[in-house]
Amino acid sequence: MKYETVKQLIKTKIKREHLKSGDKLPSIRSLESQTGFSKATIIKALTELEQAHLIYAIPQRGYFVTGKPKAQPQHAVKFNFLAANPEATLFDFKQVHHCLDQVFQNFQSEILSYGYADGLRSLRKQILHLLGDQQIFASVDRTFITSGAQQALNIMLNVPFPNQRQNILIEQPTYAGLYKAAQITGNRVFGIDITQRHFNLKQLEAIFRNNEIKFFYVMPSFQNPTGHHYSTAEKRQILALAEQYDVYIVEDDFLGDLGTINEPNSFFALDEHQRVIYLKSFSKIFLPSLRLAGVILPRNLVDNFLEYKKIYDLSSSNISQEILATFIENGMFALHLKKLRTHYQLKMKELLRCCELYLPADVKFFKPTSGFYTCLELPSQINSTKLTQQLAQQDILVQDVAGMFLSYYQNHTLIRLSIAEIPLANIEPGIKRISEVIRNDHQQQNSIFSDQFFI
């Protein structure tokens, strides 16, 4: 087609003449003269280049080159068990682009406004529609949109609760961002171990009874970093204790969508007394850069939470909210989740198979059915921090879990493996190499030439 020829001529001109961002292209009349094609053909070629974001137009002035940022060279790590972002190959960016076009075409007034502190009503309704499949039901007025899960947690650390308490209970180990934020805000933080095979309900009751706990922060499924999962019976017992001792549950359900367990995955679905604050982040299952999370609150927290949200940022990004709402409403999100679920269940199955096959017998590991994470529990004589450094020297990245414990709980025998970004084909050779490093460390520890034998 003629306009394709014109497009290629313009691209060649930009490249050959090293035109930079903001440089002006020849006028339409000049391009007609240079190419011999009609004005209509020239305009069609320029329009398509503009839609591809290679050029942009300024009315009455002409067309200009769009800057193309240079990609920063990065060292490609072959065995990256550290990264925790969703895998780029799982996203259909054409669909995301389509939603973005819809937003700019249909929601111009929303884009030009600050929005609402509680979030766009359309997105809140779409999120509740999604959560209905997990037996999570609530009204729109109890549902908020925050700028990521961290903002929601920061608000909850500061906002007054009906129980008038300040102390926080967290799983050990857990997401470091919460307890570090709690330390900054002056909340006293207690911990409870989840690395054992059974959750200690007696210890939980003792903590609830004796320590004036404001809320207990939990990840119900595929916990970070262990992959831990609570059974339905445990959830019911924890909820009963929370009601008995006037404690709230902050439920961070950031990866529950990846599971297939035929039971209610959430504490919220089992809660009969509005004790649970449900938090759904979209950073791990959609686009982290949108910085969006949904929060469902007990009615007696709604007013206070709204006031604090206004203080934090007036409103979360309207553009981000409209993109996510459109993606869900178009049916794209459900298909995207189905793809993620299948993919990560397959990768987790492969990871556990390789751990079973290659790891030394005295290295234990958690066995989640999906999600991003599992932990290796090392023999006591192997230090997780030292091992993490040794693995990094061999181009293998893992997470030292020591930094995810409170100081008085600190444990140097756990490393976290994430399957979020590592290709499926790299899991087996990666686990083989981790096993080799651990075995070599074993041999060094047991050698008569080890440093421990010298005084």
C-alpha positions in Angstrom: 0.0 0.0 0.0 1.2 3.5 -0.8 0.8 4.9 2.8 3.1 2.0 4.1 5.8 3.1 1.7 5.5 6.7 3.1 5.7 5.4 6.7 8.9 3.5 5.8 10.4 6.6 4.1 9.7 8.7 7.2 11.1 6.1 9.6 14.2 5.9 7.4 14.6 9.7 7.4 14.3 9.7 11.3 17.0 7.0 11.6 19.4 8.3 8.8 19.3 11.9 10.0 19.5 11.0 13.7 16.4 13.0 14.5 15.9 13.5 18.2 12.9 14.0 20.4 11.2 17.2 19.5 12.8 17.5 16.0 10.3 18.6 13.4 9.4 16.5 10.4 8.9 18.1 6.9 5.4 19.6 6.3 2.7 17.6 4.6 3.1 19.7 1.4 6.9 19.1 1.5 6.3 15.3 1.9 3.9 15.4 -1.0 6.5 17.0 -3.2 9.3 14.7 -2.0 7.4 11.4 -2.4 4.9 12.1 -5.2 2.0 10.7 -3.2 -1.3 12.4 -2.5 -2.1 14.5 0.6 -4.5 11.8 1.8 -1.8 9.1 1.6 0.7 11.3 3.5 -1.9 12.1 6.3 -2.8 8.4 6.7 0.9 7.5 7.0 1.5 10.3 9.6 -1.7 9.2 11.5 -0.5 5.6 11.8 3.0 6.7 12.9 1.3 8.9 15.6 -0.8 6.0 16.8 2.4 4.0 17.1 3.8 6.8 19.2 6.8 7.4 16.9 5.7 11.0 16.2 3.2 13.5 17.6 1.3 16.4 16.2 0.9 20.0 17.4 -2.0 21.8 15.7 -0.9 24.7 13.3 2.7 23.7 13.8 3.2 20.2 12.3 4.6 16.8 13.3 7.5 16.1 15.6 9.6 13.1 16.6 8.8 11.3 19.8 11.7 10.5 22.1 12.5 6.9 22.6 14.3 6.3 25.9 17.4 4.1 25.8 17.1 0.8 27.6 19.6 0.5 30.4 21.7 -2.6 30.0 21.1 -5.1 32.7 23.0 -8.2 33.8 20.7 -11.1 33.0 20.7 -13.5 35.9 20.0 -17.1 34.7 18.8 -18.5 38.0 16.7 -15.7 39.5 14.8 -17.2 42.5 14.6 -13.7 44.1 12.4 -11.6 41.8 8.8 -11.3 42.9 7.2 -9.4 40.0 4.6 -11.1 37.7 6.1 -12.7 34.6 6.0 -10.3 31.6 5.3 -13.0 29.1 1.9 -13.7 30.8 0.5 -10.3 29.9 -1.2 -9.4 26.7 -0.1 -5.8 26.5 -2.3 -5.3 23.4 -5.3 -5.8 25.7 -3.9 -3.4 28.3 -3.2 -0.9 25.5 -6.8 -1.3 24.3 -8.1 -0.5 27.8 -5.9 2.5 28.0 -7.3 3.8 24.7 -10.8 3.3 26.0 -10.0 5.2 29.2 -8.6 8.2 27.3 -11.5 8.2 24.9 -14.4 7.6 27.3 -13.2 9.0 30.7 -11.6 12.3 30.0 -13.5 14.1 32.8 -12.4 11.5 35.3 -8.7 11.9 34.2 -8.9 15.6 34.7 -10.2 15.3 38.2 -8.6 14.3 41.6 -11.2 11.6 42.1 -12.6 10.4 45.4 -10.8 9.3 48.6 -12.7 6.0 48.7 -11.9 5.2 45.0 -13.9 5.1 41.8 -17.3 3.5 42.4 -17.0 1.6 39.1 -13.8 -0.1 40.2 -15.1 -0.9 43.7 -18.1 -2.6 42.1 -15.9 -4.6 39.7 -13.7 -5.8 42.5 -16.6 -7.0 44.5 -18.0 -8.8 41.5 -14.6 -10.6 41.1 -14.5 -11.5 44.8 -17.9 -13.0 44.7 -16.4 -16.1 43.1 -14.4 -16.5 46.4 -17.6 -16.2 48.5 -16.5 -12.7 49.6 -19.6 -10.4 49.7 -19.7 -6.8 50.9 -21.4 -3.5 50.1 -19.6 -0.8 48.0 -19.7 1.7 50.8 -17.4 -0.7 52.9 -15.0 -1.0 50.0 -12.0 1.3 49.4 -9.3 1.7 46.8 -5.8 2.5 48.1 -2.5 3.3 46.3 -1.1 -0.2 46.8 -1.4 -2.6 49.8 1.4 -0.7 51.7 -0.7 2.4 51.9 -3.6 0.5 53.3 -1.4 -1.1 55.9 0.1 2.3 56.8 -3.4 3.7 57.4 -4.4 0.8 59.5 -1.3 1.2 61.7 -2.3 4.8 62.4 -6.1 4.9 62.3 -7.9 4.5 65.7 -9.6 1.1 66.1 -12.7 0.5 68.2 -10.7 -1.6 70.6 -8.4 1.4 71.3 -5.2 -0.6 71.1 -1.8 -0.1 69.5 0.0 -3.5 69.6 0.3 -5.5 66.4 0.7 -9.3 65.9 2.5 -10.6 62.8 3.4 -14.0 61.5 7.0 -15.0 61.7 8.6 -14.7 59.2 6.5 -12.2 57.2 6.5 -9.3 54.8 9.1 -6.9 56.2 7.3 -3.7 54.9 4.6 -4.1 57.6 6.7 -4.5 60.7 9.2 -1.8 59.6 6.2 0.6 59.1 4.9 -0.4 62.5 8.2 0.4 64.2 8.2 3.9 62.6 4.7 4.6 63.8 5.5 3.4 67.3 3.3 0.3 67.4 4.7 -2.5 69.5 5.0 -5.6 67.4 4.6 -9.2 68.6 5.3 -12.3 66.5 4.0 -15.9 66.2 5.9 -18.7 64.5 4.3 -20.3 61.4 7.3 -22.4 60.3 6.1 -25.4 62.2 3.8 -28.0 60.6 0.8 -27.0 62.8 -0.2 -23.5 63.8 0.0 -23.0 67.6 -3.5 -21.9 68.6 -2.6 -22.0 72.3 0.2 -19.6 71.8 -2.1 -17.3 69.8 -4.7 -17.3 72.6 -2.0 -16.4 75.2 -0.8 -13.5 73.0 -4.4 -12.3 72.4 -5.2 -12.6 76.2 -2.1 -10.8 77.6 -0.9 -8.2 75.1 -3.8 -5.9 74.1 -3.5 -6.7 70.3 -5.0 -4.2 67.9 -4.9 -6.5 64.9 -3.3 -9.8 63.7 -1.8 -9.5 60.2 -2.1 -12.7 58.2 -1.6 -14.0 54.7 -4.1 -16.8 54.4 -2.8 -18.5 51.3 0.7 -18.9 49.7 2.3 -16.7 52.4 5.4 -14.6 51.8 8.0 -16.0 52.3 7.0 -19.5 53.4 4.0 -20.4 51.1 2.1 -21.3 54.4 -1.6 -21.9 54.1 -4.2 -22.0 56.9 -6.8 -24.7 57.0 -10.5 -23.9 57.3 -10.5 -25.3 60.8 -7.6 -23.0 61.8 -9.3 -20.0 60.3 -12.5 -20.7 62.2 -10.6 -21.1 65.5 -8.5 -17.9 64.9 -11.7 -16.0 64.2 -13.3 -17.3 67.4 -10.3 -16.2 69.4 -10.3 -12.8 67.7 -14.0 -12.3 68.7 -13.4 -13.5 72.3 -10.4 -11.1 72.9 -11.6 -8.1 70.7 -8.8 -8.5 68.1 -9.2 -7.6 64.4 -7.7 -9.6 61.6 -6.0 -7.9 58.7 -6.1 -10.4 55.9 -3.6 -9.8 53.1 -4.9 -12.0 50.3 -2.4 -11.0 47.7 -2.0 -14.4 45.9 -5.2 -16.3 46.8 -6.4 -16.1 43.2 -3.7 -18.6 42.2 -5.1 -21.5 44.3 -7.7 -24.2 43.4 -8.5 -25.4 46.9 -12.2 -26.3 47.1 -12.9 -24.4 50.4 -13.2 -20.7 51.3 -9.7 -19.3 50.9 -10.3 -16.2 53.1 -10.9 -15.4 56.7 -13.4 -12.8 55.4 -15.7 -15.4 53.9 -15.9 -17.2 57.3 -16.2 -14.0 59.4 -19.6 -13.6 61.1 -18.7 -10.7 63.3 -17.0 -8.1 61.0 -13.7 -8.8 62.6 -11.8 -9.1 59.3 -10.3 -6.3 57.2 -9.8 -7.8 53.8 -6.9 -6.5 51.6 -6.6 -7.4 47.9 -3.4 -6.2 46.1 -3.2 -6.2 42.3 0.6 -5.8 42.2 1.4 -9.5 42.0 -1.5 -10.6 39.8 -1.7 -7.6 37.4 0.4 -4.5 36.9 2.6 -3.4 39.9 3.0 0.0 38.4 -0.7 0.8 38.7 -0.2 0.8 42.5 -3.8 -0.4 43.4 -5.3 -2.4 46.1 -8.9 -3.0 47.3 -9.8 -2.9 51.0 -13.1 -4.1 52.6 -13.7 -2.8 56.1 -16.0 -3.5 59.0 -18.6 -0.8 59.2 -17.2 0.6 62.4 -13.9 1.4 60.7 -15.3 3.1 57.5 -15.5 6.7 58.7 -12.1 6.8 60.4 -10.3 5.0 57.5 -11.9 7.5 55.0 -10.5 10.5 57.0 -7.0 9.1 57.1 -7.1 8.2 53.4 -7.9 11.8 52.6 -4.8 12.8 54.6 -2.5 10.4 52.7 -3.2 11.3 49.1 -6.7 12.7 48.5 -7.3 9.9 46.0 -5.5 7.1 44.2 -4.7 7.6 40.5 -7.9 7.8 38.5 -6.1 6.6 35.3 -4.9 3.5 37.1 -8.3 2.8 38.5 -10.1 3.3 35.2 -7.6 0.9 33.4 -8.2 -1.8 36.0 -12.0 -1.3 36.0 -12.1 -1.5 32.2 -9.8 -4.6 32.1 -12.1 -6.4 34.6 -15.4 -5.2 32.9 -14.2 -6.4 29.5 -13.7 -9.9 30.8 -10.0 -9.7 30.2 -9.0 -10.0 33.9 -10.8 -13.4 34.4 -9.0 -14.8 31.4 -5.7 -13.3 32.6 -6.2 -14.9 36.1 -6.9 -18.3 34.5 -3.6 -18.1 32.6 -1.7 -17.1 35.8 -3.3 -19.9 37.8 -2.4 -22.6 35.3 1.1 -21.2 34.8 2.1 -20.8 38.5 0.6 -24.1 39.6 2.8 -25.8 36.9 5.9 -23.9 38.0 5.3 -24.7 41.7 4.8 -28.3 40.9 8.1 -28.4 39.0 9.9 -26.6 41.8 8.7 -29.0 44.5 9.5 -32.0 42.3 13.1 -30.7 41.9 13.5 -30.0 45.6 12.3 -33.5 46.4 14.7 -35.0 43.8 17.9 -33.0 44.3 18.1 -31.4 47.8 20.0 -33.1 50.5 17.8 -35.1 52.9 18.4 -32.8 55.8 17.1 -29.7 53.9 13.4 -29.4 54.5 11.0 -27.3 52.4 7.4 -26.0 52.5 5.0 -27.5 49.9 2.4 -25.0 48.7 0.3 -25.9 45.8 0.7 -22.6 44.0 1.7 -19.0 44.6 5.2 -17.5 44.1 7.1 -18.7 47.2 8.5 -21.6 49.2 11.3 -21.7 51.8 14.2 -24.1 52.2 14.9 -24.9 55.9 18.6 -25.5 56.1 20.5 -27.6 58.7 21.5 -25.6 61.7 25.2 -25.5 60.8 24.5 -23.7 57.5 24.0 -19.9 57.8 21.3 -18.6 55.4 23.1 -15.2 55.0 26.4 -16.8 54.1 24.7 -19.3 51.7 22.8 -16.5 50.0 26.1 -14.7 49.3 27.7 -17.9 48.0 24.8 -18.5 45.6 25.0 -14.9 44.3 28.6 -15.5 43.4 27.5 -18.3 41.2 24.7 -16.3 39.5 21.9 -17.7 41.6 19.7 -15.2 43.4 17.6 -16.2 46.5 16.1 -14.3 49.4 17.8 -14.6 52.9 14.7 -14.8 55.2 16.7 -13.6 58.2 15.6 -10.0 57.3 11.9 -11.0 57.5 12.0 -11.8 61.2 11.6 -9.6 64.2 15.0 -9.2 65.9 14.1 -11.5 68.9 12.8 -14.2 66.5 15.6 -13.9 64.0 16.4 -17.2 62.3 19.4 -17.8 59.9 18.3 -21.2 58.6 15.7 -20.2 55.9 16.1 -19.0 52.3 13.1 -18.1 50.1 12.7 -19.3 46.5 10.4 -17.3 44.2 9.1 -18.7 40.9 7.6 -15.4 39.9 10.0 -14.7 37.0 12.3 -17.6 36.6 11.5 -19.6 33.3 10.1 -23.0 33.8 13.1 -24.6 32.0 15.5 -23.0 34.4 14.0 -24.3 37.6 15.6 -27.8 37.5 19.2 -26.7 36.7 18.8 -23.9 39.2 17.8 -26.3 42.0 20.6 -28.7 41.0 23.1 -25.9 41.4 21.7 -24.8 44.8 21.9 -28.4 46.0 25.5 -28.6 44.9 26.4 -25.4 46.8 24.7 -26.8 49.9 26.4 -30.2 49.6 29.8 -28.4 49.2 29.1 -26.3 52.3 28.2 -29.6 54.1 31.5 -31.1 53.1 33.4 -28.0 54.2 31.7 -28.0 57.6 32.5 -31.7 58.1 36.1 -31.6 56.8 38.9 -32.0 59.3 40.5 -29.0 57.6 37.5 -26.7 58.5 38.3 -23.6 60.4 36.3 -24.9 63.4 39.2 -27.3 64.2 41.8 -24.6 64.5 42.3 -22.5 67.6 
